[in-house]
Amino acid sequence: MFRRRDGADVEVLIGHMGGPFFARKDSGAWSIPKGEYEPELEDARAAASREFHEELGLFVPPGDWIPLGDVRYGSGKGKKTVTVWAVEGDLDPADVVPGTFEMEWPPRSGRMASFPEIDRADWFDLATAHDKLGTGQRPFLDRLRDYLGQA
């Protein structure tokens, strides 16, 4: 999601990844709301809307979906393709009610713990968001900037 401040400056909404691995990190620890889907069972755009809702607890506002294409990142078996759209809208990050995930924590303890998928969300200008996002997602900001004709 993106919004225009004062009619010109663009800000994007991104979320800080939840869980113990990112708790003390900032740069590279934020993400575009996203998730996995089965292409044979669900349309990518429908999955994007569903994942936005699951991660933030909010619905995508009505508006035009701007396709920002695909990026493939990661390494080895962890390599993934992410498809992103941008939608103009506005929401208060205080309204976010994140979904949760479970993992064994501490490692090798045999205990399962629940963590928020994102522990906070916020609006950032494109340059700041570029620094906060993981490297693999940064091309989407450049594509949004190009689409909107931003310098």
Solvent accessible surface area in square Angstrom, and as a share of the most:
residue,aa,sasa,rsa
1,M,26,0.12
2,F,2,0.01
3,R,39,0.14
4,R,101,0.37
5,R,101,0.37
6,D,144,0.75
7,G,67,0.65
8,A,59,0.46
9,D,89,0.46
10,V,7,0.04
11,E,34,0.15
12,V,9,0.05
13,L,4,0.02
14,I,2,0.01
15,G,0,0.00
16,H,0,0.00
17,M,48,0.21
18,G,6,0.06
19,G,9,0.09
20,P,33,0.21
21,F,114,0.48
22,F,60,0.25
23,A,63,0.49
24,R,236,0.86
25,K,116,0.49
26,D,62,0.32
27,S,84,0.54
28,G,28,0.27
29,A,1,0.01
30,W,8,0.03
31,S,8,0.05
32,I,25,0.13
33,P,20,0.12
34,K,51,0.22
35,G,41,0.40
36,E,158,0.71
37,Y,74,0.28
38,E,92,0.41
39,P,95,0.60
40,E,134,0.60
41,L,147,0.73
42,E,45,0.20
43,D,94,0.49
44,A,25,0.20
45,R,111,0.41
46,A,52,0.40
47,A,3,0.03
48,A,32,0.24
49,S,40,0.26
50,R,81,0.29
51,E,16,0.07
52,F,17,0.07
53,H,65,0.29
54,E,72,0.32
55,E,18,0.08
56,L,0,0.00
57,G,29,0.28
58,L,38,0.19
59,F,153,0.64
60,V,29,0.17
61,P,31,0.20
62,P,132,0.83
63,G,44,0.42
64,D,122,0.63
65,W,47,0.17
66,I,15,0.08
67,P,94,0.59
68,L,13,0.06
69,G,31,0.30
70,D,79,0.41
71,V,18,0.10
72,R,145,0.53
73,Y,46,0.17
74,G,44,0.42
75,S,88,0.57
76,G,67,0.64
77,K,211,0.89
78,G,53,0.51
79,K,89,0.38
80,K,96,0.41
81,T,73,0.42
82,V,12,0.07
83,T,49,0.29
84,V,12,0.07
85,W,52,0.18
86,A,5,0.04
87,V,8,0.05
88,E,74,0.33
89,G,16,0.15
90,D,87,0.45
91,L,29,0.15
92,D,75,0.39
93,P,35,0.22
94,A,88,0.68
95,D,80,0.41
96,V,22,0.12
97,V,106,0.61
98,P,43,0.27
99,G,20,0.20
100,T,90,0.52
101,F,72,0.30
102,E,116,0.52
103,M,42,0.19
104,E,67,0.30
105,W,78,0.27
106,P,56,0.35
107,P,67,0.42
108,R,217,0.79
109,S,44,0.28
110,G,64,0.62
111,R,150,0.55
112,M,118,0.53
113,A,30,0.23
114,S,69,0.44
115,F,35,0.14
116,P,45,0.28
117,E,53,0.24
118,I,5,0.03
119,D,61,0.32
120,R,113,0.41
121,A,9,0.07
122,D,62,0.32
123,W,20,0.07
124,F,31,0.13
125,D,67,0.35
126,L,11,0.06
127,A,68,0.53
128,T,48,0.28
129,A,0,0.00
130,H,63,0.28
131,D,87,0.45
132,K,32,0.13
133,L,0,0.00
134,G,22,0.21
135,T,103,0.60
136,G,16,0.15
137,Q,10,0.04
138,R,57,0.21
139,P,47,0.30
140,F,2,0.01
141,L,6,0.03
142,D,61,0.31
143,R,89,0.33
144,L,5,0.02
145,R,55,0.20
146,D,108,0.56
147,Y,134,0.51
148,L,28,0.14
149,G,65,0.62
150,Q,55,0.25
151,A,135,1.05
